[in-house]
Amino acid sequence: MSPELDRKVFRDLSYGLYIITSHDEGRLNGQIVNTVIQVTSDPPRVAVIINKKNLTHEYISKSKVFGVSVLDESAPMKFFGPFGFRTGRDIDKLENVQFKTGSTGCPLITENALSVLEANVVDQIDLGTHTIFIGDTVSSEVLKTGQPLTYQYYHEVLKGKSPPNAPTYTLEK
């Protein structure tokens, strides 16, 4: 790493925190991400960025669909554990979480969420360690009003850490 590169600058970029979900042959999975953006308004398209090591990446690659749950600032820290620091290869991440099944078959996490949407993948971009999946939004719903959880709030107020597969991961000192 270049001595002029201070990776902490990436925490100054504005991020939200979301749960991205997908499915494969009846199996469901989800993970926390900080990179979901609307990329077009007509048609309404969104992009998500997923690490290739993650099971959710495998499921999106196969099913060509994903769900997004926009998290509420009031979400408790214990809620993040299974989605950010455990793998769906070892546990059923949705076992104790409220969700509903969307029209694409994706689980849409409703617990601690302000809103949900689901999308059909129309394109993807290989970034080496990660993939950008671009999807046409096929359904969306506002569940309640509140404050969207930001990555800054997660780090500064909740004292949360970044998991090793996150683009913003740095060795904490």
JOCORTA-V438147 format. One record per residue. N is the residue number from 1. OMEGA is omega in degrees with one decimal (none if undefined). Layout:
n:N omega:OMEGA
n:N omega:OMEGA
This chain:
n:1 omega:-179.8
n:2 omega:179.0
n:3 omega:179.6
n:4 omega:-175.1
n:5 omega:175.7
n:6 omega:-174.8
n:7 omega:178.8
n:8 omega:178.4
n:9 omega:-178.4
n:10 omega:175.8
n:11 omega:176.7
n:12 omega:173.8
n:13 omega:-176.9
n:14 omega:-179.8
n:15 omega:166.1
n:16 omega:172.9
n:17 omega:-172.5
n:18 omega:168.3
n:19 omega:175.6
n:20 omega:-178.1
n:21 omega:172.0
n:22 omega:-178.8
n:23 omega:175.9
n:24 omega:177.3
n:25 omega:177.1
n:26 omega:177.9
n:27 omega:-177.3
n:28 omega:176.5
n:29 omega:177.0
n:30 omega:179.6
n:31 omega:174.7
n:32 omega:171.8
n:33 omega:175.1
n:34 omega:-176.1
n:35 omega:171.0
n:36 omega:178.6
n:37 omega:170.8
n:38 omega:-176.4
n:39 omega:173.3
n:40 omega:178.9
n:41 omega:-179.2
n:42 omega:5.5
n:43 omega:179.1
n:44 omega:-179.8
n:45 omega:175.6
n:46 omega:176.8
n:47 omega:174.7
n:48 omega:179.8
n:49 omega:-173.3
n:50 omega:175.7
n:51 omega:-177.8
n:52 omega:179.4
n:53 omega:-173.0
n:54 omega:179.0
n:55 omega:178.1
n:56 omega:177.0
n:57 omega:179.3
n:58 omega:-178.4
n:59 omega:178.8
n:60 omega:179.1
n:61 omega:-178.3
n:62 omega:-172.9
n:63 omega:-177.9
n:64 omega:175.5
n:65 omega:173.0
n:66 omega:175.4
n:67 omega:178.0
n:68 omega:171.6
n:69 omega:178.7
n:70 omega:-173.0
n:71 omega:178.5
n:72 omega:178.9
n:73 omega:-177.7
n:74 omega:-180.0
n:75 omega:179.6
n:76 omega:-178.4
n:77 omega:-177.6
n:78 omega:179.9
n:79 omega:-174.3
n:80 omega:-173.4
n:81 omega:-178.0
n:82 omega:-175.4
n:83 omega:-175.9
n:84 omega:-172.1
n:85 omega:177.9
n:86 omega:178.7
n:87 omega:176.1
n:88 omega:174.7
n:89 omega:-177.2
n:90 omega:-176.2
n:91 omega:171.2
n:92 omega:-174.7
n:93 omega:-176.2
n:94 omega:-175.7
n:95 omega:-175.2
n:96 omega:-176.1
n:97 omega:177.1
n:98 omega:176.5
n:99 omega:172.3
n:100 omega:-179.5
n:101 omega:-179.5
n:102 omega:-177.9
n:103 omega:178.3
n:104 omega:-175.4
n:105 omega:178.7
n:106 omega:170.9
n:107 omega:177.4
n:108 omega:-176.8
n:109 omega:179.9
n:110 omega:178.7
n:111 omega:179.8
n:112 omega:-179.3
n:113 omega:174.7
n:114 omega:-177.4
n:115 omega:179.9
n:116 omega:171.9
n:117 omega:174.6
n:118 omega:-172.7
n:119 omega:171.2
n:120 omega:-179.6
n:121 omega:177.4
n:122 omega:179.1
n:123 omega:174.5
n:124 omega:-178.1
n:125 omega:179.6
n:126 omega:179.7
n:127 omega:-177.3
n:128 omega:-179.7
n:129 omega:-175.7
n:130 omega:173.4
n:131 omega:169.3
n:132 omega:174.0
n:133 omega:179.5
n:134 omega:-175.5
n:135 omega:170.7
n:136 omega:178.4
n:137 omega:-178.8
n:138 omega:173.6
n:139 omega:177.2
n:140 omega:-178.7
n:141 omega:171.2
n:142 omega:-177.8
n:143 omega:-179.3
n:144 omega:175.5
n:145 omega:-179.6
n:146 omega:179.8
n:147 omega:175.6
n:148 omega:178.7
n:149 omega:176.3
n:150 omega:178.1
n:151 omega:178.5
n:152 omega:178.7
n:153 omega:178.5
n:154 omega:-179.1
n:155 omega:-171.1
n:156 omega:-176.9
n:157 omega:-178.4
n:158 omega:179.8
n:159 omega:179.9
n:160 omega:179.1
n:161 omega:174.9
n:162 omega:176.9
n:163 omega:-175.4
n:164 omega:-179.3
n:165 omega:-179.9
n:166 omega:178.5
n:167 omega:-177.7
n:168 omega:-178.1
n:169 omega:171.3
n:170 omega:176.8
n:171 omega:-179.9
n:172 omega:178.7
n:173 omega:none
